Amino acid sequence: MNRALTFVLGDEALSVSDDRILPITRLVGAIIAPILFVAFVILFGFPDRTEQLFAWTIAPEMTPLIMGAGYGTGVYFFIRVTMGASWHRVAPVFPGIAVFTWFMAGATFLHWENFNHSHITFYAWVSLYIVAPVLIPGLWLLNRQTDPRDSAEGSHLMPRWLRAGAAVSGGIITATAIVFFFIPDVMIDHWPWAVSPLTSRILLGWFVLFGVANLMLSFDTRWSAARILAHSQIIGFSLVLVGAFRAWDNIDTSNPYAWPVLGGMAGYLLVVILVYLHMERR
């Protein structure tokens, strides 16, 4: 028993703040990454075939493209978790993923009748979002004990304006996503492409993920804690904009909210790139 625990947690894992990523966290990352890759291939590669390939039929194509972009970003993140050297570099994203899984589980429960209960991907979806809402926050609580949070000596520090920006953007995005999750009709009535109660709640899950991650980042002072999050957001929003180009006919450009939504995504991506380049050059 002790040997098994040592293999999973690592030697003295709960008493040494050496910033390690525990073996159990790496193992979970190695399991999740291929699952997300399959979801990425299905949703981003074949957004018009969700009826045949996915857990439920999603229309129009813009929604599965965004979901696929998110899962593709998740592949990158969990590979970094599996192969990374330092826990604090991936830690801010874990609470965001935890809240995301709560949104997915909630949407699944609320819209159970919309799913294709005979498809293998339905069983994979349900299994993932039964286990992950407990597993992901559990890993974060366990692994965060290895983070030397009280010591930033020698670290490249984030300026106050950057942490304040992360806090404000994260707070606004998180609060908006939570409110709209409970009143999806507001999003349905104003979104620039057609969404249902289920797909609106699914999309809000992706928004809350990076909103919570930004909030968590604002509590850290180390720029090294922001790099992988920045990489993930650059990958994710780039894929989303590629998806928008592919499914442009899904977007109602006469909708007054179309350009703020798309322009906001493009503007956010540009800001993240500029901030990343600025911080890397310091």
C-alpha positions as CSV (number, residue, x, y, z in Angstrom):
1,M,0.0,0.0,0.0
2,N,2.8,2.5,0.9
3,R,4.7,1.7,-2.2
4,A,1.5,2.2,-4.3
5,L,0.9,5.6,-2.6
6,T,4.5,6.6,-3.1
7,F,4.3,5.8,-6.9
8,V,1.1,7.8,-7.2
9,L,2.0,10.8,-5.1
10,G,5.8,10.8,-5.2
11,D,8.2,10.7,-2.3
12,E,7.2,13.0,0.6
13,A,4.8,14.7,-1.8
14,L,2.6,16.3,0.8
15,S,5.5,17.7,2.9
16,V,8.0,19.0,0.3
17,S,7.2,22.3,-1.5
18,D,9.5,21.5,-4.4
19,D,7.0,22.6,-7.2
20,R,6.8,19.0,-8.6
21,I,3.9,17.8,-10.7
22,L,2.8,14.6,-8.9
23,P,2.8,11.3,-10.7
24,I,-0.9,11.0,-10.3
25,T,-1.4,14.4,-12.0
26,R,0.9,13.4,-14.9
27,L,-1.0,10.1,-15.2
28,V,-4.4,11.8,-15.4
29,G,-3.0,14.2,-18.0
30,A,-1.7,11.3,-20.1
31,I,-5.1,9.7,-20.0
32,I,-7.1,12.9,-20.7
33,A,-5.0,14.2,-23.6
34,P,-5.9,11.4,-26.1
35,I,-9.6,11.6,-25.2
36,L,-9.6,15.3,-25.9
37,F,-7.7,14.7,-29.2
38,V,-10.5,12.5,-30.4
39,A,-13.0,15.1,-29.5
40,F,-10.9,17.7,-31.3
41,V,-10.7,15.6,-34.5
42,I,-14.5,15.0,-34.5
43,L,-15.7,18.5,-33.7
44,F,-13.1,20.6,-35.5
45,G,-12.5,18.2,-38.3
46,F,-16.1,17.2,-39.0
47,P,-18.4,19.8,-37.5
48,D,-21.1,18.9,-40.0
49,R,-21.2,15.2,-38.9
50,T,-22.0,15.4,-35.2
51,E,-25.2,13.4,-35.7
52,Q,-23.1,10.4,-36.8
53,L,-20.0,11.0,-34.8
54,F,-20.8,12.7,-31.5
55,A,-22.8,12.4,-28.3
56,W,-25.5,14.7,-29.6
57,T,-26.4,16.5,-32.8
58,I,-25.0,20.1,-32.8
59,A,-26.0,22.7,-35.2
60,P,-25.0,25.0,-36.7
61,E,-21.3,24.2,-37.4
62,M,-19.9,27.2,-35.5
63,T,-20.7,25.7,-32.1
64,P,-18.8,22.4,-32.6
65,L,-15.9,24.3,-34.1
66,I,-15.6,26.3,-30.9
67,M,-15.9,23.2,-28.8
68,G,-13.3,21.5,-31.0
69,A,-11.0,24.5,-30.6
70,G,-11.4,24.2,-26.8
71,Y,-10.6,20.5,-26.8
72,G,-7.6,21.0,-29.1
73,T,-6.3,23.6,-26.6
74,G,-6.9,21.0,-23.9
75,V,-4.7,18.5,-25.7
76,Y,-1.8,21.0,-25.6
77,F,-2.4,21.8,-21.9
78,F,-2.6,18.2,-20.7
79,I,0.6,17.3,-22.7
80,R,2.3,20.1,-20.8
81,V,0.9,18.7,-17.5
82,T,2.2,15.2,-18.4
83,M,5.7,16.4,-19.5
84,G,6.1,19.5,-17.4
85,A,8.6,20.1,-14.7
86,S,6.9,22.6,-12.4
87,W,3.4,22.6,-10.9
88,H,3.0,26.3,-10.6
89,R,3.2,26.7,-14.4
90,V,0.0,24.7,-15.0
91,A,-1.8,25.3,-11.6
92,P,-3.9,28.4,-12.5
93,V,-5.7,26.5,-15.3
94,F,-6.9,23.6,-13.1
95,P,-9.6,25.6,-11.2
96,G,-10.9,26.8,-14.6
97,I,-11.1,23.3,-15.9
98,A,-12.8,22.2,-12.7
99,V,-15.6,24.8,-13.1
100,F,-15.8,24.0,-16.8
101,T,-16.5,20.3,-15.9
102,W,-19.2,21.4,-13.5
103,F,-20.9,23.4,-16.3
104,M,-20.6,20.4,-18.6
105,A,-22.1,18.0,-16.0
106,G,-24.9,20.5,-15.2
107,A,-25.8,21.0,-18.9
108,T,-25.8,17.2,-19.4
109,F,-28.2,16.7,-16.5
110,L,-30.5,19.6,-17.6
111,H,-30.7,18.5,-21.2
112,W,-30.4,14.7,-20.9
113,E,-33.1,14.2,-23.6
114,N,-31.0,15.9,-26.2
115,F,-28.2,13.3,-26.2
116,N,-27.8,10.3,-28.5
117,H,-28.0,7.6,-25.8
118,S,-27.0,4.8,-28.1
119,H,-23.8,6.3,-29.3
120,I,-20.4,5.3,-27.9
121,T,-19.4,9.0,-27.6
122,F,-22.4,9.5,-25.3
123,Y,-21.0,7.0,-22.8
124,A,-17.5,8.6,-23.1
125,W,-19.0,12.1,-22.5
126,V,-21.1,11.0,-19.5
127,S,-18.2,9.0,-18.0
128,L,-15.8,11.9,-18.4
129,Y,-18.2,14.5,-16.8
130,I,-19.1,12.2,-13.9
131,V,-15.5,11.6,-13.0
132,A,-13.8,14.9,-13.9
133,P,-15.9,17.3,-11.7
134,V,-14.4,15.5,-8.7
135,L,-11.1,14.4,-10.0
136,I,-9.8,17.8,-11.4
137,P,-10.4,19.8,-8.2
138,G,-9.1,16.9,-6.2
139,L,-5.8,16.9,-8.2
140,W,-5.5,20.7,-7.8
141,L,-6.0,20.5,-4.0
142,L,-3.5,17.7,-3.7
143,N,-0.8,19.0,-6.0
144,R,-0.9,22.6,-4.9
145,Q,0.8,21.5,-1.7
146,T,4.0,21.2,-3.6
147,D,3.9,24.8,-4.8
148,P,6.3,27.1,-2.9
149,R,3.8,29.9,-3.2
150,D,5.3,32.1,-0.5
151,S,8.6,32.4,-2.4
152,A,9.0,34.3,-5.6
153,E,12.7,35.0,-5.1
154,G,14.5,35.1,-8.4
155,S,11.3,34.8,-10.4
156,H,10.3,37.1,-13.3
157,L,7.4,39.0,-11.7
158,M,4.2,40.2,-13.3
159,P,3.5,43.9,-13.0
160,R,0.5,45.0,-11.1
161,W,-1.3,46.2,-14.2
162,L,-1.2,42.7,-15.7
163,R,-2.5,41.0,-12.6
164,A,-5.2,43.7,-12.3
165,G,-6.2,43.0,-15.9
166,A,-6.3,39.3,-15.3
167,A,-8.6,39.9,-12.3
168,V,-11.0,42.3,-14.0
169,S,-11.3,40.2,-17.2
170,G,-11.6,37.0,-15.3
171,G,-14.2,38.4,-12.9
172,I,-16.4,39.8,-15.7
173,I,-16.2,36.7,-17.8
174,T,-16.8,34.3,-14.9
175,A,-19.8,36.3,-13.5
176,T,-21.4,36.7,-16.9
177,A,-21.0,33.0,-17.7
178,I,-22.6,32.0,-14.4
179,V,-25.5,34.4,-14.8
180,F,-26.2,33.3,-18.3
181,F,-26.0,29.6,-17.4
182,F,-29.1,30.1,-15.3
183,I,-30.9,32.4,-17.8
184,P,-29.7,31.0,-21.2
185,D,-32.6,32.7,-23.0
186,V,-30.7,36.0,-22.8
187,M,-27.8,34.5,-24.7
188,I,-30.1,32.6,-27.1
189,D,-31.9,35.9,-28.0
190,H,-28.7,37.9,-28.7
191,W,-26.0,35.5,-29.8
192,P,-24.8,36.0,-33.4
193,W,-25.5,32.4,-34.5
194,A,-28.2,30.0,-33.5
195,V,-27.8,28.3,-30.1
196,S,-30.1,26.2,-28.0
197,P,-30.4,26.0,-24.2
198,L,-27.9,23.1,-24.3
199,T,-25.4,24.6,-26.7
200,S,-25.5,28.0,-25.0
201,R,-24.7,26.4,-21.6
202,I,-21.9,24.3,-23.3
203,L,-20.3,27.5,-24.8
204,L,-20.6,29.2,-21.5
205,G,-18.5,26.4,-20.0
206,W,-15.6,27.3,-22.3
207,F,-15.9,31.0,-21.4
208,V,-15.9,30.3,-17.7
209,L,-12.8,28.1,-18.0
210,F,-10.6,30.9,-19.1
211,G,-12.4,33.4,-16.9
212,V,-11.6,31.4,-13.8
213,A,-8.1,30.7,-15.0
214,N,-7.5,34.5,-15.4
215,L,-8.8,35.0,-11.9
216,M,-6.5,32.4,-10.4
217,L,-3.6,33.9,-12.3
218,S,-4.2,37.3,-10.7
219,F,-3.3,35.8,-7.3
220,D,0.1,34.8,-8.5
221,T,3.1,37.1,-9.0
222,R,5.3,34.8,-11.2
223,W,5.3,35.4,-14.9
224,S,6.2,31.7,-15.3
225,A,2.8,30.8,-14.0
226,A,1.2,32.7,-16.9
227,R,3.1,31.3,-19.8
228,I,1.2,28.1,-20.4
229,L,-2.1,29.8,-19.9
230,A,-1.1,32.4,-22.4
231,H,0.0,29.7,-24.9
232,S,-3.4,28.0,-24.4
233,Q,-5.4,31.1,-25.0
234,I,-3.4,32.0,-28.1
235,I,-4.0,28.5,-29.5
236,G,-7.6,28.4,-28.5
237,F,-8.7,31.8,-29.8
238,S,-6.7,31.3,-33.0
239,L,-8.6,28.1,-33.6
240,V,-11.9,29.8,-32.8
241,L,-11.2,32.5,-35.4
242,V,-10.3,29.9,-38.0
243,G,-13.6,28.2,-37.1
244,A,-15.4,31.5,-37.6
245,F,-13.8,31.8,-41.1
246,R,-14.9,28.3,-42.0
247,A,-18.5,28.7,-40.8
248,W,-18.9,32.4,-41.7
249,D,-22.4,31.7,-43.2
250,N,-23.6,30.6,-39.8
251,I,-23.0,34.1,-38.4
252,D,-25.7,36.7,-38.6
253,T,-23.7,39.8,-39.5
254,S,-26.8,41.9,-39.2
255,N,-27.0,41.1,-35.5
256,P,-25.7,44.1,-33.6
257,Y,-23.8,41.7,-31.3
258,A,-22.0,39.9,-34.0
259,W,-19.1,42.2,-34.4
260,P,-18.6,42.9,-30.7
261,V,-18.4,39.1,-30.1
262,L,-16.1,38.3,-33.0
263,G,-14.1,41.5,-32.5
264,G,-13.8,40.9,-28.8
265,M,-12.3,37.5,-29.5
266,A,-9.9,38.8,-32.0
267,G,-9.0,41.8,-29.8
268,Y,-8.5,39.5,-26.8
269,L,-6.2,37.3,-28.8
270,L,-4.2,40.3,-30.0
271,V,-3.8,41.6,-26.4
272,V,-2.6,38.3,-25.1
273,I,0.0,38.0,-27.9
274,L,1.2,41.6,-27.3
275,V,1.4,41.1,-23.5
276,Y,3.2,37.8,-23.9
277,L,5.8,39.3,-26.3
278,H,6.2,42.3,-23.9
279,M,6.8,40.1,-20.9
280,E,9.1,37.7,-22.7
281,R,11.3,40.6,-23.7
282,R,11.7,42.1,-20.2
